[in-house]
Amino acid sequence: MVDSWGKFSDGLLAGNTMQMGLLDECLLISVDSQDPDAHFRGQYCAVSIGMKPKSRQALEEGYDEEEEEEEEGVEVMIPELHIANMKGVLKMALPYNIMATCIPSTCTKEEYRTSLVDQLNNSGLTLSTLECQTKDLPTLRYNAADIIMIITLVVLGILVLVGTVADVWIQNSENREAAQGPLRYFIVFSFYTNLSKIFRINVKENEEVISCLHGIRALSMCWVVFAHSFLLSITASANKSLVTQMVAEHPYFYQIILNGYPSVDTFFVMSGLLVSYNVMKEYQRTSRFNAPLYYIHRFIRLAPPIMLLCGFFAVFPPLFVQGSVSPIMTTKGNMVDNCIKYWWRDSFFLSNVFIGQKDGQTCLPVCWYTAVDFQLYIITPLMLLPIVCFRRPRAIVFVSWLLISVIVPMSIIAGYQLPPTNVMDTTLQALGDSMKYVYTKPWCRASPYLAGIGLGYFLRVVDKEKVQLKWWQAVLGWIAALATMSAVVFGLKDYNTLTMKPHEYVPAISILYGGLHRLAWGVAVAWMIYACHMGYGGPINSLLGHPIWQPLSRLTYPIFLIALNVQTIYYSYYSRLPIYFTPFYKLMETAGILLISSFGGVLLSLLAESPVLGLEKLLLRKPTTSTTTTTTIIKFT
């Protein structure tokens, strides 16, 4: 038992504050004795120690111990270097430390807490966290969340089984009548057909398909996961204080990680592009805009996978995740508790509204993006239809929207005196305010979305035969786009050093960068898409438009929803030993996270994405006739 305890190991000054011991060694201990009272098993307990404010201040200021004894009559022993004060020693923000112990299972958690508190109080320390566990994992509680999730999965499993059997039978028998009958409502759940659709690779060129989007979408998703792997694992690393030195030695490489936020703006560009492109395509075909179907389609496209995932993370992780602090997963403010309480925020695209509030948690943290995207989608007709309806001032209307999308974040940044974007070298208060007022709000993220809307309209309306670029114009366009992207990513190099020393921001720089950098990035990405689609991409288009990206591109949305929670489980709840922080290790971990998330994404797509879209086509997208109108239609004039 003593051997499995966490002990002070090498690298304490390098930030190795996670003395986790050996979880499995402790849990495998089983003592059998003829005396029933002497029978017990190993119980692993993770302890986090803090310092009382008075003791911490005294340690940092270097107080006189004799003076303290005379004042209170109690000897206060605080070592100069203590794990509870590593935040002050290392000069970096550490959310917690861990000292693991192994105690008999016959001791209760409350008895151990009482013992620890008594001991720590005498040393000016405090108990921050205590979580204990034995080898036996929790079982289903069979509460409302458990029952609903079990029933949902059983029903979906039956539908997939029936749909697959029916699909295989119809394809082998070539029974076209059966395929058009009631069985067609089950075939949309077919594992056989939906799986082939996900991994289908189409090598035929089609002018209606913007093929480079597959590569851009897949690579942007990898960028997001890679950046999350770096940022989430720093606090669990054994050499966290050395990361600052790594960033200083390779500043440009680490800016791709620390300032990887433009990867999200790329998704906003593509979202605005596809919405505009498809709306204009429908308008050119019918001269009409089906408002109800427009909104219904978006909701059923995005919401079902979120709902199913929220149910999964509310019920199942405690049943298979066992790590040094895994019991904390079910406590207030953590994953399971958040998914049970706040699933509706993610499912109905409201999670960004609550960010920054006291109870601002969500089940799927990445759903701030889907909320912003959905809110921008709602008002897209208000931005796009005036451009379509009013032919002469369309440029003025579009430029006005762009100016508003720039002026609003500028005004908010100036009013709240915020940093230019989410940078590392700032106070937690400033970072929280930046997330609350700027980063997660649609009126501050509209610039790249509008750039996509403009590009989609241009590609559908303008005759590409009339817009022919000379070679030098295309080269200048690429130079300008790549230079703009580099300026956006690397322009804040001095504000992202991980020294945790807040910078004094020049207000003009914060306002200009904060208001313009997303528009600049969106325009640069829009140029890249335009150049590739119009034949000016060269080797870049050959890479981005290669058919090999298509399967991963189709799975981008479910991977996006899954990956961050998988990373949180891996780096926080499942972690058993400190992780050594190096770029190569992060690359390997990212590859593993992507692989696991891809498997989960395939299942999520088969259960909640592909079937719902199939049902939508059967139920809502029926051909309309001149004599039958079942939905509200807005006709363009």
C-alpha positions in Angstrom: 0.0 0.0 0.0 2.8 2.4 0.9 4.5 1.6 -2.4 1.4 2.8 -4.4 1.3 6.2 -2.6 2.3 9.3 -4.5 5.7 10.5 -3.4 7.7 13.6 -4.2 9.4 12.7 -7.4 11.9 14.3 -9.7 11.1 17.6 -11.4 9.1 19.4 -8.7 10.7 22.7 -9.7 9.8 21.8 -13.3 6.1 21.7 -12.4 5.7 18.0 -11.4 3.0 18.7 -8.8 0.9 15.7 -9.7 2.1 12.9 -7.4 -0.4 10.3 -8.5 1.2 7.1 -7.2 0.0 3.9 -8.9 -3.7 3.6 -9.0 -3.9 0.0 -10.2 -1.4 -1.2 -7.6 -3.6 0.2 -4.9 -6.9 -1.0 -6.3 -5.5 -4.6 -6.8 -4.7 -5.0 -3.1 -7.0 -7.5 -1.3 -6.3 -8.7 2.2 -8.0 -11.9 3.3 -7.9 -12.9 6.9 -9.6 -15.4 9.2 -10.6 -12.4 11.3 -13.6 -10.7 9.4 -12.6 -7.3 10.8 -9.2 -7.6 9.1 -10.5 -8.1 5.6 -10.2 -5.1 3.4 -9.2 -4.0 -0.1 -7.1 -1.1 -1.4 -8.9 2.3 -1.6 -7.1 5.0 -3.7 -7.6 8.6 -2.5 -6.4 11.7 -4.4 -5.7 14.6 -2.2 -5.2 18.2 -3.2 -3.7 20.6 -0.7 -3.9 24.4 -0.6 -2.7 27.1 1.7 -4.7 29.3 3.9 -4.6 32.9 2.7 -2.8 34.1 5.8 -0.2 31.4 5.6 0.3 31.9 1.9 0.8 35.7 2.4 3.2 35.1 5.3 5.2 32.6 3.2 5.4 34.9 0.2 6.4 37.9 2.3 8.8 36.0 4.6 7.3 36.4 8.0 9.0 35.9 11.4 7.9 32.5 12.8 8.7 33.5 16.4 6.5 36.5 16.1 3.6 34.3 14.9 4.1 31.9 17.8 3.9 34.7 20.4 0.8 36.1 18.8 -1.2 32.9 18.6 0.6 30.5 20.9 0.7 27.9 18.1 3.7 26.7 16.2 3.1 27.1 12.5 5.5 25.0 10.4 5.5 25.9 6.7 8.4 24.7 4.6 9.9 27.1 2.2 9.1 24.8 -0.7 5.7 23.2 -0.4 3.6 21.6 -3.0 0.6 23.7 -1.9 2.6 26.9 -2.7 4.0 25.8 -6.1 2.0 28.5 -7.8 4.1 31.1 -6.0 7.3 29.3 -6.5 6.9 28.5 -10.2 5.2 31.9 -11.0 2.5 30.3 -13.1 -1.1 29.4 -12.6 -1.6 25.8 -11.4 -5.2 24.9 -10.8 -4.4 22.1 -8.4 -1.9 19.6 -7.1 -2.4 15.9 -6.3 -0.9 13.8 -3.5 -2.3 10.2 -3.8 -2.6 7.8 -0.9 -3.8 4.2 -0.5 -5.9 3.4 2.6 -8.0 0.4 3.6 -11.5 0.2 2.2 -12.8 -0.2 5.7 -11.9 3.5 6.3 -14.6 5.9 5.1 -14.0 9.0 3.0 -15.3 11.2 5.8 -13.0 9.6 8.4 -10.1 10.2 6.2 -11.2 13.8 5.6 -11.4 14.5 9.3 -7.9 13.1 9.9 -6.5 15.1 7.0 -8.1 18.4 8.1 -6.8 18.0 11.6 -3.3 17.4 10.4 -3.3 20.2 7.8 -4.8 22.8 10.1 -1.7 22.5 12.3 0.5 23.4 9.4 -1.5 26.4 8.0 -2.7 24.2 5.1 -6.2 23.4 3.8 -7.8 20.4 2.1 -8.9 21.5 -1.4 -10.0 18.1 -2.8 -10.5 14.6 -1.6 -11.8 11.8 -3.9 -11.6 8.1 -3.0 -12.4 5.0 -5.1 -12.1 1.2 -4.9 -11.7 -1.3 -7.8 -15.5 -1.5 -8.3 -16.7 1.0 -10.8 -20.1 2.7 -10.2 -23.2 1.0 -11.7 -26.2 2.4 -13.5 -28.3 4.5 -11.1 -31.4 3.9 -13.2 -32.6 7.5 -12.7 -34.5 9.4 -15.3 -31.4 10.2 -17.4 -30.2 6.6 -17.4 -33.6 5.2 -18.3 -34.2 7.7 -21.1 -30.7 7.0 -22.6 -31.1 3.2 -22.4 -34.5 3.3 -24.1 -33.2 5.7 -26.8 -30.2 3.5 -27.6 -32.4 0.3 -27.7 -34.9 1.9 -30.1 -32.1 3.3 -32.3 -30.4 -0.1 -32.3 -33.6 -1.9 -33.3 -34.2 0.7 -36.1 -30.7 0.3 -37.4 -31.0 -3.6 -37.4 -34.4 -3.5 -39.1 -33.2 -0.9 -41.6 -30.0 -2.8 -42.4 -31.8 -6.2 -42.9 -34.5 -4.5 -45.1 -31.8 -2.7 -47.1 -29.7 -5.8 -47.8 -32.8 -7.8 -48.8 -34.1 -5.1 -51.2 -30.7 -4.7 -52.8 -30.2 -8.4 -53.3 -33.8 -9.0 -54.6 -33.9 -5.7 -56.5 -37.5 -5.3 -55.3 -38.1 -1.7 -56.3 -41.7 -1.7 -55.1 -40.6 -2.6 -51.6 -38.0 0.2 -51.7 -40.8 2.7 -52.3 -43.2 1.3 -49.7 -43.3 1.7 -45.9 -39.8 0.1 -45.6 -38.2 3.2 -47.0 -38.7 4.8 -43.6 -36.6 2.1 -42.0 -34.0 2.0 -44.8 -32.8 5.5 -43.8 -31.4 3.8 -40.7 -29.5 1.2 -42.7 -26.0 0.6 -41.4 -25.0 -0.8 -44.8 -26.0 2.2 -46.9 -25.1 5.0 -44.5 -21.7 3.6 -43.8 -21.0 3.4 -47.5 -22.1 7.0 -47.9 -19.7 8.2 -45.2 -16.7 6.5 -46.8 -17.7 7.0 -50.4 -15.0 8.7 -52.5 -16.2 10.6 -55.6 -13.4 11.3 -58.1 -15.7 12.8 -60.8 -15.3 16.6 -61.2 -18.5 18.6 -60.7 -18.7 22.4 -61.1 -21.4 22.5 -58.5 -19.1 21.0 -55.8 -16.4 23.1 -54.2 -14.0 20.3 -53.7 -11.3 22.2 -51.8 -13.7 22.5 -48.8 -13.1 18.9 -47.9 -9.4 19.4 -47.3 -9.9 22.8 -45.6 -12.6 21.3 -43.3 -10.5 18.2 -42.4 -7.3 20.1 -41.7 -9.1 22.8 -39.7 -10.6 20.1 -37.5 -7.1 18.6 -37.0 -5.8 22.1 -36.0 -8.6 22.5 -33.4 -7.9 19.1 -31.8 -4.1 19.7 -31.9 -4.5 23.1 -30.1 -6.8 21.6 -27.5 -4.3 18.8 -26.8 -1.6 21.3 -26.0 -3.7 23.6 -23.9 -5.6 20.9 -21.9 -2.5 18.9 -21.1 -0.3 21.7 -19.7 -1.7 21.5 -16.2 -1.4 17.7 -16.1 2.2 17.7 -17.3 5.3 16.9 -15.3 7.3 19.6 -16.9 4.7 22.4 -17.1 7.1 25.2 -16.0 9.5 24.3 -18.8 6.8 24.9 -21.4 7.4 28.6 -21.1 11.0 28.0 -22.2 9.9 25.9 -25.1 7.6 28.7 -26.3 10.4 31.2 -26.0 12.8 29.0 -28.0 10.2 28.3 -30.8 7.8 31.2 -30.6 6.4 30.9 -34.2 5.7 27.2 -33.9 3.8 27.6 -30.6 1.8 30.6 -32.0 0.0 28.1 -34.2 -1.2 26.4 -31.0 -1.6 29.3 -28.6 -3.3 31.5 -31.2 -5.1 28.8 -33.0 -8.5 30.5 -32.8 -8.6 31.4 -36.5 -9.2 27.7 -37.1 -12.8 28.3 -35.8 -13.2 31.4 -38.0 -12.4 29.1 -41.0 -15.5 27.1 -40.1 -17.6 30.3 -39.9 -16.4 31.2 -43.4 -17.4 27.8 -44.8 -20.7 27.8 -43.0 -21.7 31.2 -44.4 -20.4 30.2 -47.8 -22.5 27.0 -48.0 -25.7 28.7 -46.6 -25.4 31.5 -49.2 -24.4 29.2 -52.0 -27.4 26.8 -51.4 -29.9 29.6 -50.8 -28.9 31.3 -54.1 -28.9 27.9 -55.9 -32.5 27.3 -54.8 -33.5 30.9 -55.7 -32.0 30.5 -59.2 -34.0 27.3 -59.6 -37.4 28.4 -58.2 -37.1 32.1 -57.5 -38.5 31.3 -54.0 -37.3 31.0 -50.4 -38.9 28.4 -48.3 -38.6 29.9 -44.8 -39.9 27.1 -42.6 -37.9 24.4 -44.3 -34.8 26.7 -44.1 -35.0 26.8 -40.3 -36.3 23.2 -39.7 -33.5 21.8 -41.8 -30.8 23.5 -39.8 -32.2 22.4 -36.5 -32.6 18.8 -37.4 -29.2 18.8 -39.0 -27.4 20.0 -35.9 -29.5 19.1 -32.8 -30.0 15.3 -32.8 -26.3 14.4 -32.6 -25.9 16.9 -29.7 -28.9 15.5 -27.8 -27.6 11.9 -28.2 -24.1 12.9 -27.1 -25.4 14.8 -24.0 -27.3 11.7 -23.0 -24.2 9.5 -23.5 -21.9 11.7 -21.4 -24.6 12.1 -18.7 -24.8 8.3 -18.2 -21.9 6.2 -19.4 -18.4 7.7 -18.7 -18.4 6.8 -15.0 -19.1 3.2 -16.0 -15.8 2.8 -17.9 -13.5 5.7 -16.9 -11.3 5.1 -13.9 -8.4 7.4 -13.3 -6.7 9.3 -10.4 -9.5 11.8 -10.1 -12.3 10.1 -12.0 -14.8 10.2 -9.1 -14.8 14.0 -9.5 -16.5 13.5 -12.9 -19.9 13.1 -11.2 -19.5 16.1 -8.8 -21.1 19.5 -9.2 -19.7 21.5 -12.1 -18.1 18.5 -13.8 -19.0 16.6 -16.9 -21.8 14.2 -15.8 -23.5 16.7 -13.6 -23.3 19.4 -16.3 -24.8 17.0 -18.9 -27.7 16.1 -16.7 -28.5 19.7 -15.8 -27.6 21.7 -18.9 -28.1 19.4 -21.9 -30.8 21.7 -23.2 -28.4 24.7 -23.5 -26.4 22.8 -26.1 -29.3 21.1 -27.8 -31.2 24.3 -28.3 -28.2 26.5 -29.2 -28.2 28.7 -26.1 -24.9 27.7 -24.4 -23.1 30.9 -25.5 -25.7 33.0 -23.7 -24.7 31.6 -20.3 -20.9 31.8 -20.7 -19.5 34.1 -18.1 -22.3 33.6 -15.6 -22.0 31.8 -12.3 -23.7 28.7 -13.6 -22.5 29.0 -17.1 -21.5 25.3 -17.6 -22.5 23.2 -20.5 -22.3 19.5 -21.3 -20.4 19.9 -24.6 -18.2 23.0 -24.3 -17.7 23.2 -28.0 -21.4 23.9 -28.5 -20.8 27.6 -28.0 -19.8 27.4 -31.7 -22.9 25.6 -32.8 -25.0 28.2 -30.9 -23.2 31.1 -32.6 -23.5 29.4 -36.0 -27.2 28.7 -35.5 -27.9 32.3 -34.4 -26.0 33.7 -37.4 -27.9 31.2 -39.6 -31.2 32.6 -38.2 -30.4 36.1 -39.4 -28.7 35.2 -42.6 -31.9 35.8 -44.7 -32.0 39.3 -43.3 -28.4 39.8 -44.5 -28.7 38.0 -47.8 -32.2 38.8 -49.1 -31.6 42.6 -49.3 -28.6 41.9 -51.4 -30.7 39.8 -53.8 -33.7 42.0 -53.9 -32.1 45.4 -54.3 -29.9 45.1 -57.4 -28.3 48.5 -57.5 -27.2 49.2 -53.9 -26.3 45.5 -53.1 -22.6 46.4 -52.6 -23.6 49.2 -50.2 -25.8 46.8 -48.2 -23.1 44.2 -48.0 -20.4 46.7 -47.0 -22.7 48.1 -44.4 -23.0 44.6 -42.8 -19.3 44.2 -42.9 -18.7 47.6 -41.2 -21.2 46.7 -38.4 -19.5 43.4 -37.9 -16.2 45.2 -37.3 -17.4 48.2 -35.3 -19.4 46.2 -32.8 -16.4 44.1 -31.5 -14.2 47.2 -31.6 -16.7 49.1 -29.4 -17.0 46.2 -26.9 -13.2 45.8 -26.6 -12.7 49.6 -26.1 -15.6 49.8 -23.6 -14.4 46.9 -21.4 -10.7 47.5 -22.0 -10.2 43.9 -23.2 -7.1 42.3 -24.8 -7.1 42.0 -28.6 -8.2 38.3 -28.4 -7.9 35.3 -26.0 -4.2 35.6 -25.2 -2.2 33.8 -22.5 -0.4 36.7 -20.9 -3.4 38.3 -19.3 -5.4 38.2 -16.1 -8.0 35.5 -15.6 -10.6 38.3 -15.3 -9.7 39.8 -18.6 -9.7 36.4 -20.3 -13.1 35.6 -18.8 -14.5 38.9 -20.0 -13.1 38.4 -23.5 -14.8 35.0 -23.7 -18.1 36.4 -22.2 -18.4 39.6 -24.3 -16.5 38.9 -27.5 -15.4 35.4 -28.3 -18.7 33.6 -27.9 -21.1 36.3 -29.2 -22.6 36.2 -32.7 -22.4 39.9 -33.2 -18.6 39.7 -32.7 -18.1 36.6 -34.9 -20.1 37.7 -37.9 -17.2 39.0 -39.9 -15.9 35.6 -41.3 -19.4 34.4 -41.7 -20.2 37.4 -43.8 -17.1 36.8 -45.9 -18.4 33.4 -46.6 -21.9 34.8 -47.5 -20.3 37.2 -49.9 -18.3 34.4 -51.6 -21.3 32.1 -51.9 -23.3 34.8 -53.5 -20.5 35.7 -55.9 -19.9 32.1 -57.0 -23.6 31.6 -57.7 -24.4 34.9 -59.4 -21.2 36.0 -61.3 -20.4 34.3 -64.5 -16.8 32.9 -64.0 -16.2 33.2 -67.8 -16.4 37.0 -67.3 -14.0 37.0 -64.4 -10.7 35.8 -65.7 -7.5 36.6 -63.7 -4.1 36.9 -65.2 -1.3 34.8 -63.7 0.3 37.8 -61.9 -3.1 38.8 -60.4 -3.6 35.3 -59.0 0.0 35.3 -57.6 -0.6 38.6 -55.9 -3.9 37.3 -54.5 -2.1 34.3 -52.9 0.7 36.4 -51.5 -1.8 38.8 -50.0 -3.9 36.0 -48.5 -0.9 34.1 -47.0 0.6 37.3 -45.7 -2.7 38.2 -44.0 -3.0 34.8 -42.5 0.5 34.9 -41.1 -0.1 38.4 -39.6 -3.3 37.2 -37.9 -1.7 34.1 -36.4 1.8 35.4 -35.5 0.9 39.1 -34.8 0.3 38.4 -31.1 3.6 36.5 -30.5 4.6 38.9 -27.7 1.3 38.4 -25.9 1.5 34.6 -25.9 4.6 33.7 -24.0 3.0 31.7 -21.2 4.9 33.8 -18.6 1.5 34.7 -17.0 2.6 38.3 -16.6 -0.2 40.5 -17.8 0.8 42.9 -20.6 -0.2 46.5 -20.7 -2.1 46.6 -23.9 -1.9 49.5 -26.3 -5.7 50.4 -26.6 -5.3 51.1 -30.3 -3.7 47.8 -31.1 -6.3 45.9 -29.1 -9.2 47.7 -30.8 -7.8 47.4 -34.3 -6.7 43.8 -34.0 -9.8 42.7 -32.1 -12.1 44.3 -34.6 -10.3 43.5 -37.9 -8.4 40.2 -37.5 -11.4 37.9 -38.0 -12.6 39.8 -41.1 -9.0 39.7 -42.4 -8.8 36.0 -41.9 -12.2 35.4 -43.4 -11.4 37.3 -46.5 -8.1 35.4 -46.9 -9.8 32.0 -46.5 -12.5 33.2 -49.0 -9.8 34.0 -51.5 -8.2 30.6 -51.0 -11.6 28.9 -51.7 -12.3 31.1 -54.7 -8.9 30.6 -56.2 -9.0 26.8 -55.8 -12.5 26.5 -57.1 -11.8 28.8 -60.1 -8.7 27.1 -61.2 -6.0 29.3 -59.7 -5.0 27.0 -56.8 -2.3 24.9 -58.4 -0.7 22.5 -56.0 -2.7 23.9 -53.1 -5.9 22.9 -54.8 -4.4 19.5 -55.6 -3.9 19.0 -51.9 -7.1 20.5 -50.5 -9.3 19.1 -53.3 -7.9 15.5 -53.2 -10.7 13.0 -52.8 -9.0 11.3 -49.9 -10.3 14.1 -47.6 -13.9 13.4 -48.3 -14.7 10.7 -45.6 -13.0 12.7 -42.9 -14.7 15.9 -44.1 -18.1 14.2 -43.7 -17.3 13.2 -40.2 -16.0 16.7 -39.2 -19.2 17.7 -37.3 -19.5 14.6 -35.1 -15.7 14.6 -34.5 -15.9 18.3 -33.5 -18.7 17.5 -30.9 -16.9 14.5 -29.5 -13.2 15.3 -29.4 -13.0 17.9 -26.7 -14.9 15.8 -24.2 -12.7 12.8 -25.1 -9.7 15.0 -24.4 -11.1 16.2 -21.1 -11.6 12.6 -20.1 -8.1 11.6 -21.1 -6.2 14.5 -19.7 -8.3 15.1 -16.5 -10.5 12.2 -15.4 -8.6 9.2 -16.8 -5.1 10.5 -16.1 -3.1 8.1 -13.9 0.4 9.5 -14.3 1.8 12.9 -15.2 2.3 13.5 -18.9 5.6 14.8 -20.2 5.0 17.7 -22.5 6.8 17.7 -25.8 5.5 18.5 -29.3 6.0 14.9 -30.5 4.0 13.5 -27.6 1.2 16.0 -28.3 1.3 15.0 -32.0 0.9 11.3 -31.0 -1.8 12.1 -28.5 -3.7 14.2 -31.1 -3.5 11.3 -33.6 -5.0 9.0 -31.0 -7.7 11.4 -30.0 -8.7 11.9 -33.7 -8.8 8.1 -34.2 -11.1 7.5 -31.2 -13.2 10.5 -32.1 -13.5 9.3 -35.6 -14.8 5.9 -34.5 -17.3 7.7 -32.2 -18.1 10.1 -35.1 -19.0 7.2 -37.3 -21.4 5.7 -34.7 -22.9 9.1 -34.0 -23.5 9.7 -37.7 -25.0 6.3 -38.2 -27.4 6.7 -35.2 -28.3 10.3 -35.2 -27.1 12.2 -38.2 -27.6 10.2 -41.4 -31.1 8.7 -40.4 -32.5 12.1 -39.5 -31.3 13.7 -42.7 -32.8 10.7 -44.6 -36.2 11.1 -42.9 -36.1 14.8 -43.6 -35.8 14.1 -47.3 -38.7 11.7 -47.2 -41.0 13.8 -45.0 -40.2 17.4 -45.8 -38.6 17.7 -49.1 -41.4 16.5 -51.3 -41.8 18.0 -54.8 -44.1 21.0 -54.7 -46.7 21.6 -57.4 -48.4 24.8 -58.5 -51.7 23.7 -56.9 -50.4 22.5 -53.6 -48.7 24.7 -51.0 -47.9 23.1 -47.6 -45.4 25.7 -46.3 -44.9 29.4 -46.2 -43.1 30.5 -49.4 -41.4 33.9 -49.8 -41.2 34.9 -53.4 -38.5 37.1 -54.7 -39.5 40.2 -56.7 
